[in-house]
C-alpha cells in the first residue's frame, strides 16, 4: 500500500507543478485569473477495522480553484480597451444571432469590418439598447445584443439661421462702400466666416464683411457673400460700385448704427433681422438691374433653390477694442463621420461625429454570479455558467455591487510571480520527497526478496 500512497503524492505534486506552471505561463495574459491546486487526504476504514490504528491511503486533487481577485490595471491609448474595477464580467457571444453567452474579464476590444465591437477571437461584446438619455430600455441577459458603432449619423439639414455676436472696433479704418471688393482687404474694415449647409448637406462658406462708413459716424455696412458670390440682404440698402472699382456688383447691405455708448441703435439700424434672399435666385444690385448667376454651385437639381439664411445679431457692440467674434453658430448639419468613441464608468458608449453630433450607442452589459469559482473555463480567458456558478445576473456597471468600467485600461493577470516561483520550488521538493518514498519502498521489497 505504501507504493500507492507514495504514487498518489507524486501525482499530487505533479498536479501542483502543472497548475503553478500554467499560472507563470499566463502572467502576461490580459484578464487571466490564477488557479490554486487544492488537495485532500484519502482515508478509508470498515466497520471491523480499528480506526485508531488506520493509516491514510494517500492524497488526491480535490479541486483546481480559480482565484477571481482583482488584477492591476494597465492604462492604454485605446478607448475600446476596457477593464472592470470591481465585481462583474463582460458579456460576449460567438456571433450576432446566438443566445449563448460567454463571460470574460479580458477587455481588449476593437471594431471589426462591420463596426461591431469584438475581441481578438471575434467574440461580440454585448450591450443594452439605450434611449437618448442613455438609460437602458431593459436590463437582462435576454436583452443584450452586439454593440455596433455607426460610421455615419444624421441626415443633412440645411442652414436657416446663423447666430453671431461680435465687437466692431470704434477706431477701425473707414471706407467708401462704393469701393468695396471682397478680394481686396483694403476696401473693408473687418470680416468673419462660417460654414453653412444646403439641403443635401453640401458645405459652403458664408463670409460676412463689415465696412465702416466714411461719411456717417458710428455707421457700418454688413455684406454677405457665400462661396465668394454676393447675396442680397432683404430690406437692405442698394449699393453702387464707384467708377474705378473692378468689382462688377455690390449686393444690398445691412446698416448697423451704434450710439455713443457703443450699443446698437435699433431705430437707425436696418434691417434688424438680416435675411439673405433665396440663395440661387436673381439678386437686384441697383434698381432695374439683376445679378445673374447662382450663389450655390449646384450640380444636382434637388438642392433647395429657395433656401434662405437669416443672420441673427446677438447684441453687437462698437467698443474701442479690436474686432472680436465672441460667438458664431449655425443650425445646419451634414452627414457626420465617426471621429471618436467614449465609454463612461457606467458603460455608456457615446460616439462623436464630424458634424458635431454625439449619439448614445449602447450601454456595455455586465454580469455576475453567486459563485465565480463554479464557472466553467472554455479557453481564451472566457468562462461559461454552470450549475455550480448559478445563473448569470445581468446589471449595469458602476451601480449596486457591479464594478465600474475603465476605458483605455486593461486588467492584467492577477498572478503574483514571486509567489508562484516559491510555489514551484515547494512543489518540486514535494515531488522529490514522494519519489524518494517510492525508492525506499522499492529497496525494502528488494531486501525482502533476497532473504533466504
C-alpha positions as CSV (number, residue, x, y, z in Angstrom):
1,X,0.0,0.0,0.0
2,X,2.9,2.3,0.6
3,X,3.7,2.3,-3.1
4,X,0.2,3.6,-3.9
5,X,0.5,6.2,-1.1
6,X,3.8,7.5,-2.5
7,X,2.5,7.3,-6.1
8,X,-0.5,9.5,-5.1
9,X,1.9,12.0,-3.6
10,X,3.9,12.1,-6.8
11,X,0.7,12.7,-8.8
12,X,-0.4,15.4,-6.5
13,X,3.0,17.1,-6.7
14,X,2.8,16.9,-10.5
15,X,-0.6,18.5,-10.5
16,X,0.7,21.3,-8.3
17,X,3.6,21.8,-10.7
18,X,1.2,21.9,-13.6
19,X,-1.0,24.5,-12.0
20,X,1.9,26.7,-11.0
21,X,3.5,26.4,-14.4
22,X,0.2,27.5,-16.0
23,X,0.0,30.5,-13.8
24,X,3.5,31.5,-14.6
25,X,2.9,31.0,-18.4
26,X,-0.1,33.3,-18.3
27,X,1.5,36.1,-16.2
28,X,1.1,38.5,-19.2
29,X,-2.4,37.3,-20.3
30,X,-4.9,40.1,-20.1
31,X,-7.8,39.2,-17.8
32,X,-6.3,35.9,-16.7
33,X,-7.2,34.5,-13.2
34,X,-4.7,32.4,-11.4
35,X,-5.6,28.9,-10.2
36,X,-4.8,27.1,-7.0
37,X,-4.4,23.3,-6.6
38,X,-6.4,22.1,-3.6
39,X,-5.7,18.6,-2.2
40,X,-7.5,16.3,0.2
41,X,-6.3,13.2,2.0
42,X,-7.6,9.7,1.2
43,X,-8.9,7.9,4.2
44,X,-11.0,4.7,4.4
45,X,-12.0,2.2,7.1
46,X,-14.5,-0.5,7.5
47,X,-16.8,-1.3,10.4
48,X,-14.5,-4.1,11.6
49,X,-11.2,-2.1,11.4
50,X,-9.5,-0.2,14.2
51,X,-9.9,3.5,13.3
52,X,-7.2,4.3,15.9
53,X,-4.5,2.5,14.1
54,X,-5.7,3.0,10.5
55,X,-3.3,4.7,8.1
56,X,-4.4,7.1,5.4
57,X,-4.3,6.0,1.7
58,X,-2.6,9.0,0.3
59,X,-3.7,12.2,-1.3
60,X,-6.0,13.3,-4.2
61,X,-6.6,16.5,-6.0
62,X,-9.8,17.9,-4.7
63,X,-10.1,21.0,-7.0
64,X,-8.2,23.3,-9.2
65,X,-9.9,26.5,-8.0
66,X,-9.6,29.8,-9.8
67,X,-8.9,32.9,-7.8
68,X,-11.0,35.9,-9.0
69,X,-9.4,38.7,-7.0
70,X,-8.8,41.9,-8.9
71,X,-5.7,42.3,-11.1
72,X,-3.9,45.5,-11.5
73,X,-4.9,48.0,-14.3
74,X,-2.6,48.9,-17.2
75,X,-3.5,52.2,-19.0
76,X,-3.5,52.4,-22.8
77,X,-4.4,54.9,-25.5
78,X,-7.3,52.9,-27.0
79,X,-10.7,53.9,-25.8
80,X,-12.0,50.4,-26.6
81,X,-9.6,48.8,-24.1
82,X,-11.9,48.2,-21.1
83,X,-11.3,47.0,-17.6
84,X,-13.8,46.3,-14.8
85,X,-12.7,47.7,-11.5
86,X,-14.7,45.6,-9.0
87,X,-17.1,42.7,-9.5
88,X,-18.5,41.6,-12.8
89,X,-17.7,40.2,-16.2
90,X,-18.1,41.4,-19.8
91,X,-20.7,39.5,-21.8
92,X,-19.7,38.2,-25.2
93,X,-21.2,36.0,-27.9
94,X,-19.6,34.0,-30.8
95,X,-21.9,35.5,-33.4
96,X,-24.7,38.1,-33.7
97,X,-27.6,35.6,-33.7
98,X,-26.7,33.1,-30.9
99,X,-28.3,33.3,-27.5
100,X,-25.4,31.6,-25.9
101,X,-23.4,34.0,-23.7
102,X,-19.8,33.8,-22.6
103,X,-18.1,35.8,-19.9
104,X,-14.7,37.4,-19.6
105,X,-12.6,39.9,-17.8
106,X,-10.3,40.5,-20.8
107,X,-11.4,43.8,-22.3
108,X,-9.1,44.2,-25.3
109,X,-11.8,45.1,-27.8
110,X,-11.7,46.7,-31.3
111,X,-14.0,47.3,-34.3
112,X,-14.4,44.6,-37.0
113,X,-15.1,45.3,-40.6
114,X,-18.9,45.8,-39.9
115,X,-18.1,48.2,-37.0
116,X,-19.1,45.7,-34.3
117,X,-17.1,45.8,-31.1
118,X,-15.2,42.4,-30.9
119,X,-12.3,40.9,-29.1
120,X,-9.2,39.2,-30.6
121,X,-11.2,35.9,-31.0
122,X,-14.0,37.7,-32.9
123,X,-16.4,37.4,-29.9
124,X,-19.1,40.2,-30.0
125,X,-19.3,42.5,-27.0
126,X,-22.9,42.6,-25.7
127,X,-24.7,45.7,-24.5
128,X,-28.2,47.1,-23.8
129,X,-30.1,49.3,-26.1
130,X,-30.4,52.8,-24.7
131,X,-32.7,55.8,-25.2
132,X,-31.5,59.3,-26.0
133,X,-30.9,59.9,-22.3
134,X,-28.6,56.9,-22.0
135,X,-30.9,54.8,-19.9
136,X,-31.2,51.1,-21.0
137,X,-34.6,50.0,-22.2
138,X,-34.2,46.7,-20.4
139,X,-31.5,45.1,-18.2
140,X,-31.5,41.3,-18.6
141,X,-29.3,38.7,-20.3
142,X,-32.0,38.2,-23.0
143,X,-32.0,41.9,-23.8
144,X,-28.3,42.0,-24.6
145,X,-27.2,42.4,-28.2
146,X,-23.9,43.1,-30.1
147,X,-22.8,46.7,-30.0
148,X,-22.3,48.3,-33.4
149,X,-20.9,51.8,-33.9
150,X,-22.5,53.6,-36.8
151,X,-19.7,55.1,-39.0
152,X,-22.2,57.8,-40.2
153,X,-25.0,59.6,-38.5
154,X,-27.8,62.0,-39.2
155,X,-29.5,63.4,-42.4
156,X,-28.5,66.7,-43.9
157,X,-30.1,69.7,-42.5
158,X,-29.9,72.9,-44.5
159,X,-28.9,76.1,-42.7
160,X,-31.7,78.5,-41.9
161,X,-30.1,80.7,-39.2
162,X,-26.7,82.0,-38.3
163,X,-26.3,83.5,-34.8
164,X,-23.4,85.8,-34.2
165,X,-22.1,88.1,-31.5
166,X,-19.2,90.5,-32.2
167,X,-17.5,93.7,-31.4
168,X,-16.6,96.2,-34.1
169,X,-13.6,98.5,-33.4
170,X,-14.6,102.1,-32.9
171,X,-11.2,103.1,-34.2
172,X,-11.4,100.9,-37.2
173,X,-10.5,102.2,-40.7
174,X,-13.2,103.9,-42.7
175,X,-14.0,103.2,-46.3
176,X,-16.2,104.3,-49.2
177,X,-18.8,101.5,-49.6
178,X,-18.7,102.0,-53.4
179,X,-15.1,100.8,-53.4
180,X,-15.9,97.5,-51.7
181,X,-14.3,94.4,-53.2
182,X,-14.2,91.2,-51.2
183,X,-10.9,90.2,-52.8
184,X,-9.2,93.4,-51.6
185,X,-8.8,93.7,-47.8
186,X,-8.1,97.4,-48.2
187,X,-11.7,98.1,-49.1
188,X,-13.3,96.8,-45.8
189,X,-12.7,97.0,-42.1
190,X,-13.3,93.5,-40.7
191,X,-14.5,90.1,-41.8
192,X,-15.5,86.7,-40.5
193,X,-16.9,83.5,-42.0
194,X,-18.9,80.4,-41.0
195,X,-19.6,77.1,-42.8
196,X,-23.3,76.7,-43.8
197,X,-25.1,73.7,-45.5
198,X,-27.5,73.2,-48.3
199,X,-30.4,70.7,-48.4
200,X,-28.1,67.9,-49.4
201,X,-25.5,68.5,-46.7
202,X,-23.1,70.3,-49.0
203,X,-20.9,72.7,-47.2
204,X,-20.5,76.4,-48.2
205,X,-18.6,79.3,-46.7
206,X,-20.7,82.3,-45.7
207,X,-18.4,85.3,-45.4
208,X,-19.6,88.4,-43.6
209,X,-17.8,91.7,-44.3
210,X,-18.0,94.9,-42.2
211,X,-17.3,98.2,-43.8
212,X,-17.1,101.3,-41.6
213,X,-18.8,104.2,-43.4
214,X,-16.5,107.2,-44.1
215,X,-19.4,109.6,-44.4
216,X,-21.5,108.9,-41.2
217,X,-20.1,108.4,-37.7
218,X,-20.6,105.0,-35.9
219,X,-22.2,103.5,-39.0
220,X,-21.3,100.2,-40.6
221,X,-22.3,98.2,-43.6
222,X,-22.7,94.4,-43.3
223,X,-22.5,92.4,-46.5
224,X,-22.8,88.7,-47.0
225,X,-21.1,86.5,-49.6
226,X,-21.4,82.8,-50.0
227,X,-18.7,80.8,-51.8
228,X,-17.3,84.1,-53.0
229,X,-20.6,85.2,-54.6
230,X,-22.8,88.0,-53.3
231,X,-26.2,87.5,-51.6
232,X,-28.7,90.3,-51.2
233,X,-30.0,91.4,-47.8
234,X,-33.7,91.6,-47.8
235,X,-34.7,95.2,-47.0
236,X,-31.1,96.2,-47.2
237,X,-29.6,99.3,-48.9
238,X,-28.7,99.2,-52.6
239,X,-25.0,99.9,-53.3
240,X,-23.5,101.2,-56.5
241,X,-19.8,100.5,-57.3
242,X,-17.6,103.5,-57.9
243,X,-16.4,104.1,-61.4
244,X,-12.9,102.8,-60.9
245,X,-14.0,99.8,-58.9
246,X,-13.2,96.5,-60.6
247,X,-15.9,94.7,-58.6
248,X,-18.8,94.4,-61.0
249,X,-21.5,94.3,-58.4
250,X,-22.1,95.1,-54.7
251,X,-25.1,93.5,-53.1
252,X,-27.6,95.2,-50.9
253,X,-26.2,95.6,-47.4
254,X,-27.5,95.9,-43.9
255,X,-26.8,99.1,-42.0
256,X,-25.6,99.0,-38.3
257,X,-25.6,102.2,-36.3
258,X,-24.2,102.4,-32.8
259,X,-24.8,105.0,-30.1
260,X,-22.2,106.9,-28.1
261,X,-22.0,104.1,-25.6
262,X,-21.2,101.5,-28.3
263,X,-24.5,99.7,-28.2
264,X,-26.6,99.0,-31.4
265,X,-29.1,101.8,-32.2
266,X,-32.3,99.8,-33.1
267,X,-34.0,102.8,-34.7
268,X,-31.4,103.7,-37.3
269,X,-30.1,100.2,-37.9
270,X,-31.9,98.4,-40.8
271,X,-32.8,95.6,-41.1
272,X,-32.6,94.3,-37.5
273,X,-33.0,90.7,-38.8
274,X,-30.6,90.2,-41.6
275,X,-32.1,87.7,-44.1
276,X,-30.5,86.8,-47.4
277,X,-32.7,86.3,-50.5
278,X,-33.2,82.8,-51.8
279,X,-29.7,81.6,-52.5
280,X,-29.5,80.9,-56.2
281,X,-32.1,83.4,-57.2
282,X,-31.5,86.7,-59.0
283,X,-30.1,89.4,-56.9
284,X,-31.1,93.0,-57.6
285,X,-28.0,95.1,-57.3
286,X,-29.4,98.5,-58.2
287,X,-32.9,99.4,-59.2
288,X,-33.7,97.9,-62.6
289,X,-30.6,95.7,-62.6
290,X,-30.3,92.0,-61.7
291,X,-27.4,89.9,-60.6
292,X,-27.0,86.9,-62.9
293,X,-25.8,83.6,-61.6
294,X,-26.3,81.2,-58.7
295,X,-24.8,81.6,-55.3
296,X,-24.7,77.8,-54.8
297,X,-22.5,75.9,-57.2
298,X,-25.3,73.3,-57.7
299,X,-24.8,70.1,-59.7
300,X,-28.0,68.4,-58.5
301,X,-31.4,69.9,-59.0
302,X,-32.7,68.5,-55.7
303,X,-30.8,71.2,-53.8
304,X,-33.4,73.6,-52.4
305,X,-33.3,76.7,-54.7
306,X,-35.3,78.7,-52.2
307,X,-33.0,78.4,-49.3
308,X,-32.8,81.5,-47.1
309,X,-30.4,82.2,-44.3
310,X,-31.2,84.6,-41.5
311,X,-28.3,86.2,-39.6
312,X,-29.3,86.9,-36.0
313,X,-27.1,89.6,-34.4
314,X,-26.9,89.0,-30.7
315,X,-26.1,92.3,-29.0
316,X,-23.3,93.5,-31.3
317,X,-21.1,96.3,-29.9
318,X,-18.7,99.0,-31.0
319,X,-16.0,99.5,-28.4
320,X,-12.5,100.8,-28.5
321,X,-11.0,97.4,-28.8
322,X,-10.1,95.0,-31.6
323,X,-12.6,93.2,-33.8
324,X,-13.7,90.1,-32.0
325,X,-16.3,87.5,-32.7
326,X,-17.5,86.1,-29.3
327,X,-20.0,83.6,-30.7
328,X,-20.8,82.2,-34.1
329,X,-23.0,79.3,-34.8
330,X,-25.5,77.9,-37.4
331,X,-28.3,75.4,-37.3
332,X,-27.5,73.3,-40.3
333,X,-25.6,70.0,-40.5
334,X,-24.2,67.5,-42.9
335,X,-23.9,63.7,-42.6
336,X,-21.5,63.1,-39.7
337,X,-18.5,60.8,-40.0
338,X,-17.3,58.9,-36.9
339,X,-14.5,60.8,-35.2
340,X,-14.3,59.3,-31.7
341,X,-15.7,56.8,-29.2
342,X,-16.0,57.5,-25.4
343,X,-17.1,54.9,-22.8
344,X,-18.1,56.1,-19.4
345,X,-17.7,54.4,-16.0
346,X,-21.3,53.1,-16.3
347,X,-20.5,51.5,-19.7
348,X,-22.4,54.1,-21.8
349,X,-20.9,54.1,-25.3
350,X,-21.0,57.6,-26.9
351,X,-20.0,58.2,-30.5
352,X,-18.8,61.6,-31.7
353,X,-19.2,62.6,-35.4
354,X,-17.6,65.2,-37.6
355,X,-20.9,67.2,-37.8
356,X,-20.7,68.0,-34.1
357,X,-23.4,65.4,-33.1
358,X,-22.9,62.9,-30.3
359,X,-25.0,59.7,-30.1
360,X,-25.6,57.3,-27.2
361,X,-25.0,53.9,-28.9
362,X,-25.5,51.4,-26.2
363,X,-24.5,50.5,-22.6
364,X,-22.0,47.7,-22.1
365,X,-23.6,44.8,-20.3
366,X,-22.0,43.3,-17.2
367,X,-22.8,40.1,-15.4
368,X,-22.0,38.5,-12.0
369,X,-22.6,35.1,-10.4
370,X,-23.3,33.7,-7.0
371,X,-20.2,31.5,-7.2
372,X,-17.5,32.7,-9.5
373,X,-15.4,29.6,-8.8
374,X,-18.2,27.4,-10.2
375,X,-17.7,28.9,-13.7
376,X,-16.6,26.6,-16.4
377,X,-13.4,27.5,-18.3
378,X,-13.7,27.4,-22.1
379,X,-10.3,29.0,-23.0
380,X,-9.3,32.3,-24.4
381,X,-9.8,33.8,-20.9
382,X,-13.5,33.1,-21.1
383,X,-16.0,31.3,-18.9
384,X,-19.5,29.9,-19.2
385,X,-22.1,29.5,-16.5
386,X,-22.7,26.1,-14.9
387,X,-24.9,24.6,-12.2
388,X,-22.2,25.4,-9.6
389,X,-21.9,29.0,-10.6
390,X,-25.6,29.7,-10.8
391,X,-27.5,31.8,-13.4
392,X,-25.8,34.9,-14.8
393,X,-27.2,38.1,-13.1
394,X,-27.3,41.0,-15.6
395,X,-26.6,44.5,-14.4
396,X,-25.3,48.0,-15.2
397,X,-21.7,48.9,-14.5
398,X,-21.0,51.3,-11.6
399,X,-24.3,50.5,-9.9
400,X,-25.0,48.4,-6.9
401,X,-22.3,45.8,-6.5
402,X,-21.2,45.9,-10.1
403,X,-17.8,47.4,-10.7
404,X,-17.2,50.4,-12.8
405,X,-15.8,50.3,-16.3
406,X,-12.4,52.0,-17.0
407,X,-11.9,53.0,-20.6
408,X,-8.4,52.9,-22.1
409,X,-7.4,50.3,-19.5
410,X,-6.8,46.6,-19.3
411,X,-6.9,44.3,-16.3
412,X,-3.6,42.4,-16.0
413,X,-3.3,38.8,-14.8
414,X,-3.7,38.6,-11.0
415,X,-0.6,36.3,-10.8
416,X,2.0,37.2,-8.2
417,X,5.1,35.9,-10.0
418,X,7.3,35.8,-6.8
419,X,4.7,33.7,-5.0
420,X,4.4,31.4,-8.0
421,X,8.1,30.8,-8.1
422,X,8.1,29.9,-4.4
423,X,5.2,27.5,-5.0
424,X,7.2,26.0,-7.9
425,X,10.2,25.3,-5.6
426,X,7.8,23.8,-2.9
427,X,6.1,21.5,-5.5
428,X,9.5,20.4,-6.7
429,X,10.6,19.5,-3.2
430,X,7.3,17.6,-2.6
431,X,7.8,15.7,-5.9
432,X,11.4,14.7,-4.8
433,X,10.2,13.6,-1.4
434,X,7.5,11.4,-2.8
435,X,9.9,10.0,-5.4
436,X,12.3,9.2,-2.5
437,X,9.4,7.3,-0.7
438,X,8.9,5.2,-3.8
439,X,12.6,4.5,-3.9
440,X,12.7,3.4,-0.3
441,X,9.7,1.1,-0.8
442,X,11.5,-0.5,-3.8
443,X,14.6,-1.0,-1.7
444,X,12.7,-2.6,1.1
445,X,10.9,-5.0,-1.2
446,X,14.2,-5.9,-2.9
447,X,15.7,-6.7,0.5
448,X,12.8,-8.9,1.4
449,X,13.0,-10.8,-1.9
450,X,16.7,-11.5,-1.3
451,X,16.1,-13.1,2.2
452,X,16.9,-16.9,2.0
